Amino acid sequence: MKTSRFSEEQITSILQQAERDGITVEEVCRKHGIHKQTYYGWKKKFGGMEGSDVARLRALETENNRLKRALADAMLDNQILKELNAKKW
């Protein structure tokens, strides 16, 4: 997946600037060199968030990924133990 050239904090500040200053979407996109679809995709994902909210979201995503890996490891260990017990009988 391609990484963005803007950080999440920069994205939220761009979105807030458009809402706060009342300038049009076209002007914001031209100023920052982004496409209108990119702007609306950001608005869909980060709309109404602030910098602290984005940091909390990132922390929750990393925690979720860590828990998913732990669950996958536990399930793999459980499956291996079941296969070993089945072979013994």
ZADO-1210 file (C-alpha; in nm, 4 decimals, padded with zeros to 6 digits):
<atoms>
<atom x="00.0000" y="00.0000" z="00.0000" code="MET" pos="1"/>
<atom x="00.1334" y="00.3400" z="-00.0949" code="LYS" pos="2"/>
<atom x="00.2122" y="00.5667" z="00.1963" code="THR" pos="3"/>
<atom x="00.0731" y="00.9171" z="00.2031" code="SER" pos="4"/>
<atom x="00.2987" y="01.2173" z="00.1797" code="ARG" pos="5"/>
<atom x="00.0832" y="01.3812" z="00.4456" code="PHE" pos="6"/>
<atom x="00.0701" y="01.2690" z="00.8069" code="SER" pos="7"/>
<atom x="-00.2625" y="01.2200" z="00.9795" code="GLU" pos="8"/>
<atom x="-00.2137" y="01.5422" z="01.1741" code="GLU" pos="9"/>
<atom x="-00.1521" y="01.7345" z="00.8515" code="GLN" pos="10"/>
<atom x="-00.4623" y="01.5813" z="00.6955" code="ILE" pos="11"/>
<atom x="-00.6806" y="01.6863" z="00.9883" code="THR" pos="12"/>
<atom x="-00.5366" y="02.0375" z="00.9768" code="SER" pos="13"/>
<atom x="-00.6130" y="02.0609" z="00.6039" code="ILE" pos="14"/>
<atom x="-00.9700" y="01.9477" z="00.6644" code="LEU" pos="15"/>
<atom x="-01.0128" y="02.1888" z="00.9547" code="GLN" pos="16"/>
<atom x="-00.8703" y="02.4725" z="00.7457" code="GLN" pos="17"/>
<atom x="-01.1307" y="02.4149" z="00.4759" code="ALA" pos="18"/>
<atom x="-01.4137" y="02.4129" z="00.7300" code="GLU" pos="19"/>
<atom x="-01.2806" y="02.6929" z="00.9485" code="ARG" pos="20"/>
<atom x="-01.1819" y="02.9473" z="00.6817" code="ASP" pos="21"/>
<atom x="-01.4797" y="02.8777" z="00.4599" code="GLY" pos="22"/>
<atom x="-01.2748" y="02.8415" z="00.1429" code="ILE" pos="23"/>
<atom x="-01.3900" y="02.6077" z="-00.1300" code="THR" pos="24"/>
<atom x="-01.2717" y="02.2507" z="-00.1687" code="VAL" pos="25"/>
<atom x="-01.1166" y="02.3333" z="-00.5060" code="GLU" pos="26"/>
<atom x="-00.8997" y="02.6049" z="-00.3499" code="GLU" pos="27"/>
<atom x="-00.7841" y="02.3771" z="-00.0698" code="VAL" pos="28"/>
<atom x="-00.6999" y="02.1002" z="-00.3170" code="CYS" pos="29"/>
<atom x="-00.5095" y="02.3395" z="-00.5419" code="ARG" pos="30"/>
<atom x="-00.3189" y="02.4877" z="-00.2486" code="LYS" pos="31"/>
<atom x="-00.2039" y="02.1501" z="-00.1150" code="HIS" pos="32"/>
<atom x="-00.1699" y="01.9714" z="-00.4489" code="GLY" pos="33"/>
<atom x="-00.4274" y="01.7001" z="-00.3913" code="ILE" pos="34"/>
<atom x="-00.7217" y="01.5720" z="-00.5919" code="HIS" pos="35"/>
<atom x="-01.0824" y="01.6361" z="-00.4926" code="LYS" pos="36"/>
<atom x="-01.1416" y="01.2633" z="-00.4489" code="GLN" pos="37"/>
<atom x="-00.8471" y="01.2487" z="-00.2095" code="THR" pos="38"/>
<atom x="-00.9969" y="01.5333" z="-00.0091" code="TYR" pos="39"/>
<atom x="-01.3340" y="01.3621" z="00.0167" code="TYR" pos="40"/>
<atom x="-01.1708" y="01.0298" z="00.1065" code="GLY" pos="41"/>
<atom x="-00.9838" y="01.2037" z="00.3878" code="TRP" pos="42"/>
<atom x="-01.3036" y="01.3730" z="00.4976" code="LYS" pos="43"/>
<atom x="-01.4781" y="01.0364" z="00.5092" code="LYS" pos="44"/>
<atom x="-01.2013" y="00.8842" z="00.7220" code="LYS" pos="45"/>
<atom x="-01.0857" y="01.1781" z="00.9363" code="PHE" pos="46"/>
<atom x="-01.3856" y="01.4131" z="00.9285" code="GLY" pos="47"/>
<atom x="-01.4475" y="01.5824" z="01.2624" code="GLY" pos="48"/>
<atom x="-01.1264" y="01.4506" z="01.4186" code="MET" pos="49"/>
<atom x="-00.8499" y="01.6485" z="01.5813" code="GLU" pos="50"/>
<atom x="-00.4839" y="01.5625" z="01.6254" code="GLY" pos="51"/>
<atom x="-00.5393" y="01.3883" z="01.9585" code="SER" pos="52"/>
<atom x="-00.8211" y="01.1803" z="01.8112" code="ASP" pos="53"/>
<atom x="-00.5955" y="01.0667" z="01.5277" code="VAL" pos="54"/>
<atom x="-00.3223" y="00.9683" z="01.7721" code="ALA" pos="55"/>
<atom x="-00.5752" y="00.7683" z="01.9745" code="ARG" pos="56"/>
<atom x="-00.7013" y="00.6009" z="01.6559" code="LEU" pos="57"/>
<atom x="-00.3465" y="00.5042" z="01.5578" code="ARG" pos="58"/>
<atom x="-00.2823" y="00.3616" z="01.9059" code="ALA" pos="59"/>
<atom x="-00.6024" y="00.1580" z="01.8900" code="LEU" pos="60"/>
<atom x="-00.5124" y="00.0234" z="01.5460" code="GLU" pos="61"/>
<atom x="-00.1677" y="-00.0904" z="01.6627" code="THR" pos="62"/>
<atom x="-00.3186" y="-00.2528" z="01.9717" code="GLU" pos="63"/>
<atom x="-00.5785" y="-00.4269" z="01.7557" code="ASN" pos="64"/>
<atom x="-00.3084" y="-00.5599" z="01.5212" code="ASN" pos="65"/>
<atom x="-00.1056" y="-00.6871" z="01.8176" code="ARG" pos="66"/>
<atom x="-00.4068" y="-00.8686" z="01.9613" code="LEU" pos="67"/>
<atom x="-00.4910" y="-01.0220" z="01.6230" code="LYS" pos="68"/>
<atom x="-00.1355" y="-01.1597" z="01.5945" code="ARG" pos="69"/>
<atom x="-00.1540" y="-01.2983" z="01.9485" code="ALA" pos="70"/>
<atom x="-00.4857" y="-01.4683" z="01.8741" code="LEU" pos="71"/>
<atom x="-00.3510" y="-01.6160" z="01.5497" code="ALA" pos="72"/>
<atom x="-00.0460" y="-01.7536" z="01.7335" code="ASP" pos="73"/>
<atom x="-00.2662" y="-01.9076" z="02.0036" code="ALA" pos="74"/>
<atom x="-00.4950" y="-02.0663" z="01.7465" code="MET" pos="75"/>
<atom x="-00.1954" y="-02.2067" z="01.5593" code="LEU" pos="76"/>
<atom x="-00.0533" y="-02.3551" z="01.8793" code="ASP" pos="77"/>
<atom x="-00.3933" y="-02.5065" z="01.9612" code="ASN" pos="78"/>
<atom x="-00.4191" y="-02.6619" z="01.6151" code="GLN" pos="79"/>
<atom x="-00.0703" y="-02.8111" z="01.6389" code="ILE" pos="80"/>
<atom x="-00.1506" y="-02.9647" z="01.9779" code="LEU" pos="81"/>
<atom x="-00.4716" y="-03.1176" z="01.8420" code="LYS" pos="82"/>
<atom x="-00.2820" y="-03.2714" z="01.5508" code="GLU" pos="83"/>
<atom x="-00.0197" y="-03.4179" z="01.7844" code="LEU" pos="84"/>
<atom x="-00.2859" y="-03.5687" z="02.0109" code="ASN" pos="85"/>
<atom x="-00.4676" y="-03.7203" z="01.7124" code="ALA" pos="86"/>
<atom x="-00.1492" y="-03.8903" z="01.5915" code="LYS" pos="87"/>
<atom x="-00.0786" y="-04.0425" z="01.9322" code="LYS" pos="88"/>
<atom x="-00.4097" y="-04.2284" z="01.9415" code="TRP" pos="89"/>
</atoms>
